[in-house]
Amino acid sequence: MTVQSKITSAAAEAAAVLGRLGVTESLWTGGNRPVRSPVTGEVMAQVHDASVAQVNAAIEAAHGAFLAWRNVPAPRRGELVRLFGEELRAAKADLGALVTLEAGKVTSESLGEVQEMIDICDYAVGLSRQLFGLTLATERPDHRMMETWHPLGVVGIISAFNFPVAVWSWNSALAFVCGDACVWKPSEKTPLTALAVQALFERACAKFGDVPAGLSSVVIGGREVGEALVDHPKVPLVSATGSTAMGRAVGPRLAQRFARALLELGGNNAAIIAPSADLDLALRGVAFAAMGTAGQRCTTLRRLFVHESVYDAFLPRLKAAYGSVKVGDPREAGTLVGPLIDAQGFELMQKALADAKAAGGAVTGGERVEMGEAFYARPALVEMASQADVVKRETFAPILYVMKYRDLADAIALQNDVPQGLSSSIFTNDMREAELFISARGSDCGIANVNIGPSGAEIGGAFGGEKETGGGREAGSDSWKAYMRRATNTLNYGKTLPLAQGVTFDV
Ligand code: UN1
């Protein structure tokens, strides 16, 4: 197949998929903003940016929807999310194909992303019957003290191109069962998948029956649209996924008006290969975590610390895997590494590789693979003598920096010696090493794994990280609490009014 015929097929495929998913054609044609497929570099659609007035109107509508939705019993709210999960199941192949066309993920990963949405819907349905508070011991006789969790309001969701649909669902599936409404600003690079998800959500709403209008909406645009969402007084929570630079802009603005921020920012994730590691397993774990999604996950493995005793056994095998991995059209069977999102992504990769070379790194791979106007690159392995500055910054591309270590304490110190704190892992069969790594003086990340890589978390756990990663937690465990407000209630069923702390006040 020539590059030219592939280029034609991407737009045609997108149009067909959007049609099947029920996205109104006027939403993706005739607009000001071109949407390029990273697969071919071709423009697939022209979407319409929302004006600030339209963002404000969407927020007002969402607030109105919230006022009604909060009165719907939580398990009934869960029914809407259950229906939405059914729509996702039915549309999995099409939505996955659109994720591939718009974000460039290989088919298996795109389907995995939709599966992650289905999983969080299932989780949220169960959660809709478990939004529980505590009953607490009170020091006063004939009193009862308890906490109640109430719906919070409108949740603003800002998502990134690399998980164009799953990240929204981690937030929205929980927010909807918690009684909130959502306004979603997808990445400017991936608005089509957002429009498709909104169309599927509307199908679920039609089946549900009486969903208040405006419960979920999509606002497309750049910085201005994001700022309108972040600054609006009727948005008590903004969940934002993206770069640390974006988080630095969003966080203080939210703090200024005492709104909540749930930030999922950069990661610079490491793995340690210890002397006792199962090297076959480590090789597979490292390969997926470092090269999967073309290195464009926030959980991508970017730094590898290999013990000196296994370095010479491990590195040649890793290099062979880097040399043989199939880079190319993500729609083709057998491709493991698809394109970078755009020219800028490729340039940042090349800049990092040049910086690494200047710092003494030995680079294998990293070259551009010519595919018309799209940006494909061979994943790069960089052997570094030390953790230079370039290694400490997150470059959103398939670059793995490899360093040798002697003492585990040093490796842990190096793994923690970066500004980011998302995910981490150790490959070891030594129980003491494994436990040390996940202990208080081990990894300082929000995610610390043993004998699996740092990426590919499932939704049951809380997802997020420390330091410049932003501190937010999404998805499982008790992450739902971020989407609700807690009230502490003290009830007096006696006939006297004993005051706390023994205070007397007799009038
Ligand atoms: C992201 O890259 O923004 O753990 C999220 C993972 C996925 C989520 C990544 N479940 O790699």
Boltz pocket constraint, residues with backbone or C-beta under 6 A from the ligand:
constraints:
  - pocket:
      binder: B
      contacts: [[A, 116], [A, 162], [A, 163], [A, 167], [A, 241], [A, 296], [A, 297], [A, 298], [A, 299], [A, 454], [A, 455], [A, 456], [A, 457], [A, 458]]
      max_distance: 6.0
